[in-house]
């Protein structure tokens, strides 16, 4: 019995010893396994994380973490790089975004953190007048739409006043709204409101006004002539003085930028009737024409010139009071009364029968001036020496 107990005790000791060995071996194996792992510092989308891993490559590290990699992602070192102890791995997940710039769409992948970083990455430079949505400080999100409107330089002429402006509007109508410009009923815009804005374009707002203008205008009187046999031919006497009438006219006036461009009469009212002028015109003929008569008088030669009733300094009336302008067909000569007395009838070679009825400051001695109704005839006569005969 004693031997049996001793054998049983020995078997228990042996089992305990074996179990202890197994546990120890397992502890030693686990310690070795854990001790053989690499310590890796990860920066994942800006978040810090430290792990221990048996992965051989960076790709295997992300597989262990169940993080899918995209070829557009930023990864340093590369996916196939060997893992080292105390290694730093940086990963930025790429996001797909759409950039819409002046109606042109472009889809890209980016690892930028904010809209501002994306603009820098894409080398897009914005100016103060440009518009972007969302704002530059906004964080990038997957499938985000980024809309950019580049401002256009424009010249705005409003009512004739010019200024330089920048605008992100698409059409002329949008531009006017953005600028706070209101159009009145008759105003017009060039180019039209539906036109698309062009770089360095000119937007001309023409301010149109319709106004009413009332003006008093004169009505000119007519001159009525009546023949009078009691007056010397060519003489005129005013019987009734003329007087202008007055009419009030109402106009519709179109003004563009303050300047009149058209005027249309829309109403008229007489305020005073006109009074025509009446003039009596003499028709009585004077005995100024010379008949041939007897040609038995004295003959001699004289130097001659010619003149008209409208020459410089001429009044149209002779020294004897005869109106040459009213009687252009008269045959008259100007003489020196000391040689040929006024009223003498003469015959002038090349001119015909005439009456000495005028004088002149330059007519001295044996010199006469013959009258013609026109300058052309006087010029044709010129200066010549002729024979004259005094008629008895």
C-alpha positions as CSV (number, residue, x, y, z in Angstrom):
1,X,0.0,0.0,0.0
2,X,2.9,2.3,0.8
3,X,4.5,1.6,-2.5
4,X,1.3,2.3,-4.3
5,X,0.9,5.7,-2.7
6,X,4.5,6.6,-3.5
7,X,4.0,5.8,-7.2
8,X,0.9,7.9,-7.3
9,X,2.6,10.9,-5.8
10,X,5.5,10.6,-8.3
11,X,3.1,10.6,-11.3
12,X,1.4,13.8,-10.0
13,X,4.7,15.5,-9.6
14,X,5.7,14.5,-13.1
15,X,2.4,15.9,-14.6
16,X,2.8,19.2,-12.7
17,X,6.4,19.5,-13.9
18,X,5.4,18.9,-17.5
19,X,2.5,21.4,-17.3
20,X,4.8,24.0,-15.8
21,X,7.3,23.4,-18.6
22,X,4.6,23.9,-21.3
23,X,3.4,27.1,-19.7
24,X,6.9,28.4,-19.4
25,X,7.6,27.5,-23.0
26,X,4.4,29.2,-24.1
27,X,5.3,32.3,-22.1
28,X,8.8,32.4,-23.6
29,X,7.3,31.9,-27.1
30,X,4.8,34.7,-26.6
31,X,7.4,37.0,-25.2
32,X,9.7,36.3,-28.2
33,X,6.8,36.8,-30.6
34,X,5.8,40.1,-29.1
35,X,9.4,41.2,-28.8
36,X,10.1,40.6,-32.4
37,X,7.3,43.1,-33.6
38,X,8.3,46.4,-35.2
39,X,7.2,49.7,-33.6
40,X,5.7,52.0,-36.2
41,X,4.4,55.5,-35.9
42,X,1.5,56.3,-38.2
43,X,0.1,59.7,-39.3
44,X,-3.3,58.9,-40.8
45,X,-5.0,62.0,-42.3
46,X,-3.3,64.1,-39.6
47,X,-4.1,61.7,-36.7
48,X,-1.2,60.2,-34.8
49,X,-1.1,56.4,-34.0
50,X,1.6,54.0,-32.8
51,X,1.3,50.2,-33.5
52,X,3.4,47.1,-33.3
53,X,3.5,44.8,-36.3
54,X,5.1,41.8,-37.9
55,X,4.2,43.2,-41.4
56,X,7.1,43.1,-43.8
57,X,5.9,46.0,-46.0
58,X,4.0,49.3,-45.6
59,X,1.2,47.8,-47.7
60,X,0.8,44.9,-45.2
61,X,0.6,47.4,-42.4
62,X,-2.5,49.0,-44.0
63,X,-3.9,45.6,-44.7
64,X,-3.5,44.7,-41.0
65,X,-5.3,47.9,-40.2
66,X,-8.0,47.2,-42.8
67,X,-7.4,50.6,-44.5
68,X,-7.7,50.4,-48.3
69,X,-5.1,52.2,-50.3
70,X,-5.8,54.2,-53.4
71,X,-3.1,55.0,-56.0
72,X,-4.2,58.7,-55.7
73,X,-3.4,58.7,-51.9
74,X,-0.3,60.3,-50.5
75,X,1.8,57.6,-48.8
76,X,5.4,57.9,-47.5
77,X,7.3,55.7,-47.7
78,X,5.8,53.8,-50.7
79,X,3.5,50.8,-50.3
80,X,6.2,48.3,-51.2
81,X,8.8,49.8,-48.9
82,X,10.1,47.4,-46.1
83,X,8.9,48.1,-42.6
84,X,11.6,49.1,-40.1
85,X,11.5,49.5,-36.4
86,X,10.6,53.0,-35.1
87,X,9.5,53.9,-38.7
88,X,7.3,56.9,-39.5
89,X,4.5,56.3,-42.0
90,X,2.4,59.2,-43.3
91,X,-0.8,58.6,-45.2
92,X,-3.3,61.2,-46.6
93,X,-6.4,59.8,-48.2
94,X,-7.2,61.3,-51.7
95,X,-10.6,62.7,-52.2
96,X,-12.4,63.2,-55.5
97,X,-13.6,66.8,-56.0
98,X,-15.0,68.8,-59.0
99,X,-13.7,72.2,-59.9
100,X,-16.2,74.4,-61.9
101,X,-14.4,77.5,-63.3
102,X,-16.4,79.8,-65.6
103,X,-18.7,76.9,-66.6
104,X,-15.7,74.6,-67.3
105,X,-15.8,71.4,-65.2
106,X,-12.8,69.4,-64.1
107,X,-12.8,66.4,-61.8
108,X,-9.6,65.7,-59.8
109,X,-8.2,63.7,-56.9
110,X,-6.5,65.6,-54.1
111,X,-4.9,65.1,-50.7
112,X,-5.2,68.8,-49.9
113,X,-6.8,69.5,-46.5
114,X,-8.5,72.7,-47.3
115,X,-9.9,74.6,-50.3
116,X,-6.9,77.0,-50.1
117,X,-4.4,74.2,-50.2
118,X,-6.2,72.7,-53.2
119,X,-6.0,76.1,-55.1
120,X,-2.2,76.2,-54.3
121,X,-1.9,72.5,-55.4
122,X,-3.7,73.3,-58.7
123,X,-1.8,76.6,-59.2
124,X,-5.0,78.6,-59.3
125,X,-4.4,82.2,-58.3
126,X,-7.4,84.2,-57.2
127,X,-7.7,88.0,-57.0
128,X,-9.8,90.1,-54.5
129,X,-12.7,90.5,-57.0
130,X,-13.0,86.8,-57.8
131,X,-15.6,84.6,-56.2
132,X,-15.1,81.0,-54.8
133,X,-17.5,78.7,-53.0
134,X,-17.0,77.1,-50.5
135,X,-14.6,79.5,-48.8
136,X,-10.8,78.9,-48.9
137,X,-10.7,77.9,-45.2
138,X,-13.3,75.1,-45.7
139,X,-12.0,71.5,-45.4
140,X,-12.0,69.3,-48.4
141,X,-14.8,66.7,-48.5
142,X,-15.3,63.8,-50.9
143,X,-17.2,64.7,-54.0
144,X,-17.2,68.3,-53.1
145,X,-18.1,70.9,-55.8
146,X,-15.7,73.9,-55.8
147,X,-17.1,76.8,-57.9
148,X,-14.8,79.6,-59.1
149,X,-15.9,82.8,-60.9
150,X,-13.1,85.0,-62.2
151,X,-14.0,88.6,-62.2
152,X,-14.0,90.5,-65.6
153,X,-12.7,94.0,-66.0
154,X,-15.4,96.2,-67.5
155,X,-16.1,99.8,-68.4
156,X,-19.5,101.1,-67.1
157,X,-20.9,104.2,-68.7
158,X,-24.1,105.3,-66.8
159,X,-25.8,108.4,-68.1
160,X,-22.5,109.5,-69.7
161,X,-20.4,109.1,-66.6
162,X,-17.6,106.5,-67.0
163,X,-16.1,104.2,-64.4
164,X,-13.9,101.1,-64.3
165,X,-15.4,98.1,-62.5
166,X,-14.8,94.3,-61.9
167,X,-17.6,91.8,-62.0
168,X,-18.3,88.1,-61.8
169,X,-21.7,88.4,-63.4
170,X,-22.6,86.3,-66.4
171,X,-25.0,88.6,-68.3
172,X,-25.5,92.3,-68.6
173,X,-28.8,92.0,-66.6
174,X,-26.9,90.3,-63.7
175,X,-24.2,92.9,-63.9
176,X,-26.6,95.8,-63.5
177,X,-28.3,94.1,-60.5
178,X,-24.9,93.5,-58.9
179,X,-24.0,97.1,-59.4
180,X,-27.3,98.3,-58.0
181,X,-28.2,100.1,-61.2
182,X,-32.0,100.5,-61.9
183,X,-33.4,101.2,-65.3
184,X,-36.3,103.7,-65.7
185,X,-39.1,103.2,-68.2
186,X,-37.4,104.5,-71.3
187,X,-33.8,103.8,-70.5
188,X,-31.8,101.4,-72.7
189,X,-28.6,99.4,-72.4
190,X,-25.9,98.6,-74.9
191,X,-25.3,95.7,-75.3
192,X,-28.8,94.1,-74.5
193,X,-29.6,92.7,-71.1
194,X,-29.4,89.1,-72.3
195,X,-25.9,89.5,-73.7
196,X,-23.0,87.6,-72.1
197,X,-20.3,89.8,-70.5
198,X,-16.9,89.9,-72.3
199,X,-13.5,90.8,-70.9
200,X,-12.8,94.5,-71.2
201,X,-16.3,95.1,-72.5
202,X,-18.2,98.4,-72.3
203,X,-21.7,98.5,-70.7
204,X,-23.5,101.7,-71.8
205,X,-26.6,102.7,-69.8
206,X,-28.4,105.5,-71.8
207,X,-30.8,107.5,-69.6
208,X,-33.8,108.4,-71.8
209,X,-36.3,111.0,-70.8
210,X,-39.5,112.2,-72.5
211,X,-40.4,115.8,-71.6
212,X,-42.9,118.4,-72.9
213,X,-41.6,121.8,-74.2
214,X,-44.0,124.7,-74.9
215,X,-42.6,127.3,-77.2
216,X,-44.1,130.5,-78.6
217,X,-43.0,131.0,-82.2
218,X,-43.6,134.0,-84.6
219,X,-45.8,133.7,-87.7
220,X,-44.2,135.7,-90.4
221,X,-46.5,138.1,-92.3
222,X,-46.6,138.2,-96.1
223,X,-45.8,141.3,-98.2
224,X,-48.6,142.0,-100.7
225,X,-47.9,144.4,-103.5
226,X,-50.5,146.4,-105.4
227,X,-50.0,148.4,-108.6
228,X,-50.5,152.2,-108.3
229,X,-50.7,154.2,-111.5
230,X,-50.4,157.4,-109.6
231,X,-46.9,156.6,-108.4
232,X,-43.7,156.9,-110.5
233,X,-42.7,153.5,-111.9
234,X,-40.4,151.7,-109.5
235,X,-41.4,153.8,-106.5
236,X,-42.9,151.9,-103.5
237,X,-45.1,153.2,-100.6
238,X,-46.2,151.1,-97.6
239,X,-49.9,151.2,-97.2
240,X,-50.3,148.9,-94.2
241,X,-47.4,147.9,-91.9
242,X,-47.1,144.1,-91.4
243,X,-47.3,142.5,-88.0
244,X,-46.1,139.1,-86.9
245,X,-48.5,136.6,-85.4
246,X,-47.8,134.3,-82.5
247,X,-48.4,130.6,-82.2
248,X,-47.9,128.4,-79.1
249,X,-46.4,125.0,-80.1
250,X,-46.2,122.0,-77.7
251,X,-43.4,119.5,-78.4
252,X,-42.6,116.0,-77.1
253,X,-38.8,116.1,-76.6
254,X,-36.6,113.0,-76.2
255,X,-33.5,113.5,-74.1
256,X,-30.6,111.0,-74.0
257,X,-28.2,111.5,-71.1
258,X,-29.6,115.0,-70.8
259,X,-29.1,116.0,-74.5
260,X,-32.0,116.5,-77.0
261,X,-32.1,113.9,-79.8
262,X,-35.5,114.4,-81.2
263,X,-38.5,116.7,-81.1
264,X,-42.1,116.1,-82.3
265,X,-44.9,118.6,-82.3
266,X,-48.0,117.3,-80.4
267,X,-50.2,120.4,-80.1
268,X,-50.5,124.0,-81.6
269,X,-52.6,127.1,-80.6
270,X,-52.6,130.5,-82.3
271,X,-52.2,133.3,-79.7
272,X,-52.3,136.2,-82.2
273,X,-53.2,136.4,-85.9
274,X,-50.6,137.9,-88.4
275,X,-51.3,141.1,-90.3
276,X,-49.9,141.2,-93.9
277,X,-47.9,144.2,-95.1
278,X,-49.4,146.0,-98.1
279,X,-47.1,147.9,-100.4
280,X,-48.2,150.2,-103.4
281,X,-45.8,149.9,-106.4
282,X,-45.8,152.8,-108.9
283,X,-46.4,152.0,-112.6
284,X,-46.3,155.6,-114.0
285,X,-43.8,155.8,-116.9
286,X,-41.4,158.8,-117.0
287,X,-40.4,160.3,-120.3
288,X,-36.8,159.4,-120.0
289,X,-36.4,157.5,-123.3
290,X,-34.9,159.7,-126.0
291,X,-36.2,159.9,-129.6
292,X,-33.9,160.2,-132.5
293,X,-34.9,163.8,-133.2
294,X,-32.7,166.0,-135.4
295,X,-29.0,165.0,-135.4
296,X,-27.7,168.4,-136.3
297,X,-25.9,169.2,-133.0
298,X,-22.3,169.5,-132.0
299,X,-20.1,166.4,-132.3
300,X,-16.9,165.7,-130.3
301,X,-14.9,162.7,-128.8
302,X,-15.0,161.8,-125.2
303,X,-13.4,159.1,-123.0
304,X,-16.0,156.7,-121.6
305,X,-16.4,154.2,-118.7
306,X,-19.5,152.2,-117.6
307,X,-21.4,151.8,-114.3
308,X,-24.4,150.1,-112.8
309,X,-27.0,151.0,-110.2
310,X,-25.4,148.6,-107.7
311,X,-21.7,149.7,-107.9
312,X,-19.8,150.6,-104.7
313,X,-21.2,153.8,-103.3
314,X,-24.1,154.0,-105.7
315,X,-27.6,154.7,-104.3
316,X,-29.4,153.6,-107.5
317,X,-30.7,157.2,-108.0
318,X,-29.2,159.7,-110.4
319,X,-28.3,163.3,-109.6
320,X,-31.6,164.3,-111.1
321,X,-33.5,161.8,-108.8
322,X,-34.3,159.2,-111.4
323,X,-34.5,155.6,-110.0
324,X,-32.2,153.4,-112.1
325,X,-32.9,150.2,-110.1
326,X,-36.6,150.5,-110.9
327,X,-35.8,151.3,-114.5
328,X,-33.0,149.1,-115.6
329,X,-33.7,149.6,-119.3
330,X,-33.1,153.4,-119.2
331,X,-30.4,155.0,-121.3
332,X,-28.5,157.4,-119.0
333,X,-25.0,158.9,-119.0
334,X,-23.1,160.6,-116.2
335,X,-21.5,163.9,-117.4
336,X,-19.6,166.9,-116.2
337,X,-22.4,169.6,-116.3
338,X,-19.8,172.2,-117.3
339,X,-19.4,170.4,-120.6
340,X,-22.7,168.8,-121.1
341,X,-25.6,170.2,-119.1
342,X,-27.9,167.9,-117.2
343,X,-31.1,167.0,-119.1
344,X,-29.3,167.2,-122.5
345,X,-30.2,164.6,-125.0
346,X,-27.2,163.0,-126.7
347,X,-26.3,160.2,-129.1
348,X,-23.4,158.0,-128.0
349,X,-21.5,156.0,-130.6
350,X,-22.0,152.3,-129.8
351,X,-24.5,153.0,-127.0
352,X,-27.3,154.9,-128.6
353,X,-29.7,157.7,-127.7
354,X,-29.4,158.8,-124.0
355,X,-30.1,161.6,-121.5
356,X,-27.4,163.3,-119.4
357,X,-29.1,162.7,-116.1
358,X,-26.3,161.8,-113.7
359,X,-22.9,163.1,-112.4
360,X,-19.9,161.5,-110.8
361,X,-16.9,162.5,-108.8
362,X,-14.5,161.1,-111.4
363,X,-16.4,162.5,-114.4
364,X,-14.5,165.6,-115.3
365,X,-14.2,167.4,-118.6
366,X,-14.6,165.4,-121.8
367,X,-15.5,162.2,-120.0
368,X,-18.8,160.3,-119.6
369,X,-20.0,157.2,-117.7
370,X,-22.6,155.1,-119.5
371,X,-25.3,153.2,-117.5
372,X,-25.9,149.4,-117.9
373,X,-28.3,147.3,-115.9
374,X,-25.8,144.5,-115.2
375,X,-22.1,144.4,-114.2
376,X,-21.4,141.9,-117.1
377,X,-22.5,144.5,-119.7
378,X,-20.5,147.3,-117.9
379,X,-17.4,145.1,-117.9
380,X,-17.9,144.4,-121.6
381,X,-18.1,148.1,-122.4
382,X,-14.8,148.7,-120.4
383,X,-12.9,151.9,-121.2
384,X,-13.1,153.3,-124.7
385,X,-13.0,156.6,-126.6
386,X,-16.2,157.4,-128.7
387,X,-17.8,160.2,-130.5
388,X,-21.0,161.8,-129.2
389,X,-23.5,164.2,-130.7
390,X,-25.5,166.8,-128.9
391,X,-29.1,166.7,-130.1
392,X,-31.0,169.9,-130.8
